[in-house]
Amino acid sequence: MKLLRLREVKTITGLSGTTIWRLEKFDAFPKRRLIARRAVAWLQEEVEQWIASKKSVELTNQKMETVC
């Protein structure tokens, strides 16, 4: 279980901190975990699963566009 800090999450996802916060607010991104009084992190596995789910949706949409 590896923890990712915000800088790493932004690099991996290509999202801004604000976008990550907005997605979290609407339960559309893995929740951050408090690891110290003023420090948060995300589980790498959850972030990778989120990325994989976005890729599968993108591939499905591309296939549907090709069929239509």
Secondary structure, 3 states (H helix, E strand, C coil): CCEECHHHHHHHHCCCHHHHHHHHHCCCCCCCEEEECCEEEEEHHHHHHHHHHHHHHHHHHHHHHHHC
